[in-house]
Amino acid sequence: MAQITLDIGDPAELAEMLAFLADYLSGSQQPVLGNSLAAYVGHPAYNLDDLRADLHRVSLSCSARPTANDSSATRPDDHHHRRRAPA
C-alpha cells in the first residue's frame, strides 16, 4: 500500500473541511440532499444524520492532539497515525 505523508497543518485543514460539510448538510437544502443521498446509497439504513455524525467523528479525530500516552507522538515516521503537533 502506498504511504501518504501529511504536512503538519493538513489534519487541521481536513477537520475544518469535514466540519464545513457536516454543517452544509444541516442547512435549508437538507430535504434535497437527503433525497439525493438516499438515491446514491440505495438503502435507507444510512441517511444524512448518519453521514453528519460520521463527518463530525472523523473531523474530531483529525483535530485531536496527541497526548503523552499516544504512541503516534513518539513515532513520527508512522504516517497512518500522524496527528497535528501540539502548539
Beta strands, then each sheet from edge to edge (+ up, - down):
end
